[in-house]
Amino acid sequence: MSGTADAARRDLARIVGDDAVQVPVADRSLVRDMTETRGLSGDALGAVFPGSTDEVAAVVRWCAKVGVPFVPRGGGTGYAGGAMPDAGSLVIAPGRMTRVREAVPQAWRMTVEAGLTTRRLHAAAAGEGLWFAPNPGAAEQSQLGGNIATNAGGPRSFRHGTVRSFLTGVELVLASGEVLVAGGAARKNVEALDLTGLACGSEGTLGVITAAWLRLLPRPEVILPAIALYPDRRAGVAALEAAMACGCVPTALEFVDDRAFAAAAATYPRHAEPGSFAVITESAGPAAIARAEREIIVDALAAGATAVDAPDSPGEQRALESWRDGVSPAVVAVRGGKVSEDFAVPFDRLGEALDMIERIAAGNGAEVACWGHAGDGNVHASVLVDRSDRPALLRAEAVADAFHAVPRSLGGSLTGEHGIGMVKLETAAAELAPALLDAQRAVVDALDPAGLANPGRKIPPARML
Ligand SMILES: Cc1cc2nc3c(=O)[nH]c(=O)nc-3n(C[C@H](O)[C@H](O)[C@H](O)COP(=O)(O)OP(=O)(O)OC[C@H]3O[C@@H](n4cnc5c(N)ncnc54)[C@H](O)[C@@H]3O)c2cc1C
């Protein structure tokens, strides 16, 4: 170990204890995230696992003192390379900070530390009779801090909004090491600029989120799924429009296109034609209301469907849910890897977006599978690739880049929920309006003048502008 690394290890161990420091990084999974599926990997000076906000603040102050950039890390399930460190930086992973600081079920409120996994947060809320509706995939691994820093969505954000809708406050360790509390327990609060909202989706560039005040919902008595299959995309998109027009708001309104469906057909719980286009909905709430709503939605989905299934038994419902969770891994398994794009378009342009993807894929001889959060116009388009084949990987990257034209020409957003990270930094620099780029650069420069909080992620540097 070099003298510098040795000194870093000693200093950091004094703050968090010997067992909570890795210099150098022993667990190499700490320098990767889900961009690993497209062959990316990082490096770092080391990693620390603080157990309290005070320890996070002391570690960040050390970074400021010695000029070491830091990378906040949750579960490493992000698809944008936001938690993938560059050589010489320090990974700060508050995964030991899992306390529920306060639960006030009668006010639908909890104050929770950022290291709690999404799955355990769901369980903790359920234990209080409450519901944290956002359900991004990979809930076993992803953490509240990462959910906030990416403003995660998932299927249920259609009715209930992304993580931002569930936050009334955050505790954030700024790049100076100062602890900022923005907002708090009150559901309404306009006494300051909305720094809670600013932290949401900041991808680690404003500091380390250590805790949050959550505005939760009453736990739904039932969550009732339904799935309808269609012979082709046109019929599927028409069904999505019918669901949107049916007069009630499903909790989730999802789609899985024919190629993604074919990849996961072997595990589909019922008989189905492999190349079906699937529309999936959920209705949640008190049983009588959710049942009535599901009936209306199922009626709306019936036109043009080859099958409609509204499972009632918990076993069948779980089987459908775990099949849906398995779509992404099944798509990866086709060729061993995928290069994924995440973008959002206005709902009424979704059909055009899927047509454009089809044309770009066909024009490049690429195999592309799409699924996503249809109600939010949020598409995950994956180019299937053997990631050990370098030239094929580069071709797949180029096809994925070509998809950026889709949100650009349809009035959408370059990313709906996975974030900019490092994988879309150049695209953001090229495509976002100069005034927007200047404004966000000014914000991060004001809060982090030395540029130590997750540099090279989310916010294009001045030289790229
Ligand atoms: C199978 C699968 C399905 C997915 N489905 C969805 C989905 O439906 N919807 C969705 O939105 N996302 C989805 N994702 C992406 C990912 O799970 C979410 O973005 C998740 O919220 C990231 O959380 P994480 O803890 O893993 O964050 P990480 O990957 O560790 O980090 C992501 C970003 O957040 C920053 N960050 C992490 N923790 C902190 C902190 N404490 N303070 C400040 N910054 C921090 C990192 O620096 C990085 O920029 C999916 C991922 C997988 C693998």
The ligand as a Gaussian input file, in Angstrom:
#p B3LYP/6-31G(d) Opt

LIG

0 1
 C      -33.731000      -5.155000     -11.953000
 C      -33.783000      -3.671000     -11.742000
 C      -34.978000      -3.000000     -11.891000
 C      -35.041000      -1.623000     -11.688000
 N      -36.246000      -1.002000     -11.798000
 C      -36.328000       0.310000     -11.545000
 C      -37.583000       0.961000     -11.603000
 O      -38.613000       0.354000     -11.893000
 N      -37.621000       2.291000     -11.330000
 C      -36.490000       3.002000     -10.996000
 O      -36.597000       4.200000     -10.739000
 N      -35.294000       2.405000     -10.954000
 C      -35.187000       1.092000     -11.212000
 N      -33.973000       0.474000     -11.166000
 C      -32.763000       1.294000     -10.931000
 C      -32.338000       1.350000      -9.458000
 O      -32.743000       0.255000      -8.762000
 C      -32.886000       2.571000      -8.777000
 O      -32.411000       3.696000      -9.445000
 C      -32.498000       2.666000      -7.289000
 O      -33.254000       3.703000      -6.712000
 C      -31.037000       2.928000      -7.042000
 O      -30.795000       2.748000      -5.662000
 P      -29.395000       2.235000      -5.142000
 O      -29.434000       2.298000      -3.650000
 O      -29.030000       0.937000      -5.708000
 O      -28.452000       3.388000      -5.704000
 P      -26.984000       3.278000      -6.310000
 O      -26.976000       2.504000      -7.562000
 O      -26.035000       2.856000      -5.242000
 O      -26.710000       4.813000      -6.643000
 C      -27.464000       5.485000      -7.612000
 C      -27.136000       6.979000      -7.556000
 O      -27.557000       7.511000      -6.296000
 C      -26.462000       8.069000      -5.566000
 N      -26.651000       7.704000      -4.163000
 C      -26.847000       6.463000      -3.639000
 N      -27.005000       6.551000      -2.305000
 C      -26.894000       7.873000      -1.976000
 C      -26.961000       8.610000      -0.755000
 N      -27.162000       8.006000       0.431000
 N      -26.798000       9.943000      -0.806000
 C      -26.590000      10.597000      -1.982000
 N      -26.524000       9.941000      -3.165000
 C      -26.672000       8.602000      -3.157000
 C      -25.216000       7.446000      -6.192000
 O      -24.098000       8.299000      -6.043000
 C      -25.648000       7.273000      -7.635000
 O      -25.461000       8.472000      -8.336000
 C      -33.870000      -0.895000     -11.350000
 C      -32.669000      -1.581000     -11.193000
 C      -32.610000      -2.947000     -11.390000
 C      -31.302000      -3.633000     -11.208000

